[in-house]
Amino acid sequence: MDNAKLTEIKERVEETPFNKAYVKGDPWKGYEVKNEGNGQTIAETPSGTDAEFIAHAYEDIPMLVAEVERLRKALFLAGRLANVGYEWQSLDTICKALNVSRKFFDHFDDDGILTEWEALNE
């Protein structure tokens, strides 16, 4: 998935008119997904599993997007570590290097990764 597709997903989440939802219903009458703020019905489905999926999507999708971004940063950092002379002998070595770098993950953004990494090596 490229950055444009990830941005599209994030924009759809931001444009969603609800932020929390709950499920109301039963197997005989069907299920409604309702906006927690105003009680408005967001979706109707005969499946309780589908209703739960829809109700939790607004919270789950941003978490998944954040995890994709975190893993991309980790891969980028691993590549940077490889480019500054680290020898990768095993997956275990890569994992150890990523664990050492974990404290820096919260400070990364698309423009600041190289600057911060270069500052650490000065």
C-alpha positions in Angstrom: 0.0 0.0 0.0 1.4 3.4 -0.9 1.2 6.6 1.1 -1.6 8.0 -1.0 -3.8 5.0 -0.2 -3.0 5.3 3.5 -3.8 9.0 3.4 -7.2 8.2 1.7 -8.1 5.8 4.5 -7.1 8.3 7.2 -9.2 11.0 5.5 -12.3 8.7 5.3 -12.0 8.1 9.0 -11.7 11.8 9.8 -14.8 12.5 7.6 -16.9 9.9 9.4 -19.8 11.6 11.1 -19.6 9.5 14.3 -16.8 8.5 16.6 -18.3 5.9 18.8 -21.1 3.5 18.2 -23.0 0.7 19.9 -25.0 -2.3 18.7 -28.7 -2.8 19.5 -30.8 -5.7 18.5 -31.1 -9.5 18.4 -30.9 -12.5 16.0 -34.6 -12.5 15.2 -35.1 -8.8 14.4 -31.7 -7.9 13.2 -29.1 -5.4 14.5 -28.7 -1.7 14.4 -25.4 0.1 14.8 -26.2 3.4 16.5 -24.2 6.6 17.0 -23.3 6.8 20.7 -23.7 10.6 20.6 -27.2 11.0 19.2 -28.6 7.5 18.9 -29.0 7.8 15.1 -28.9 4.5 13.2 -25.7 4.2 11.2 -26.3 0.8 9.8 -28.7 -2.2 9.9 -27.7 -5.8 9.4 -29.0 -9.3 10.2 -25.6 -10.3 11.5 -24.5 -9.4 15.0 -20.8 -10.0 14.0 -21.1 -7.5 11.1 -22.8 -5.0 13.4 -19.9 -5.3 15.9 -17.4 -4.9 13.1 -19.1 -1.7 11.9 -19.5 -0.3 15.4 -15.8 -0.7 16.2 -14.4 0.3 12.9 -14.0 4.0 13.8 -11.7 3.0 16.7 -10.0 0.0 15.1 -9.0 1.5 11.7 -7.0 4.4 13.2 -5.1 1.9 15.4 -4.3 -0.3 12.4 -3.2 2.8 10.4 -1.0 3.8 13.3 0.6 0.4 13.4 1.3 0.4 9.7 3.0 3.8 10.1 5.0 2.6 13.1 6.2 -0.5 11.3 7.1 1.6 8.2 9.3 3.8 10.5 10.9 0.7 12.0 11.7 -0.7 8.6 13.1 2.7 7.6 15.2 2.9 10.7 16.5 -0.7 10.1 17.5 0.4 6.6 19.3 3.4 8.0 21.1 1.3 10.5 22.2 -1.0 7.7 23.4 1.9 5.7 25.6 3.3 8.5 27.7 0.1 8.7 25.9 -2.4 10.8 26.3 -5.9 9.7 23.1 -7.9 9.7 24.0 -11.5 10.5 20.5 -12.7 11.6 16.9 -11.7 12.2 17.8 -11.7 15.9 20.4 -9.0 15.3 17.8 -6.9 13.4 15.3 -7.3 16.3 17.9 -6.3 18.9 18.7 -3.1 16.8 15.0 -2.3 16.5 14.5 -2.7 20.3 17.4 -0.4 20.9 15.8 2.2 18.6 12.3 1.9 20.1 12.7 4.9 22.4 13.1 7.1 19.3 9.9 6.0 17.5 7.6 8.6 19.2 9.8 11.4 17.9 9.8 10.4 14.2 7.9 12.1 11.4 8.3 12.0 7.7 10.6 15.0 7.7 12.5 14.5 10.9 13.7 10.9 10.8 16.9 11.5 9.0 17.7 14.6 11.0 17.3 12.9 14.3 19.2 9.8 13.2 22.1 11.9 11.9 22.2 13.9 15.1 22.6 10.7 17.1 25.6 9.7 15.0 27.5 12.9 15.3 
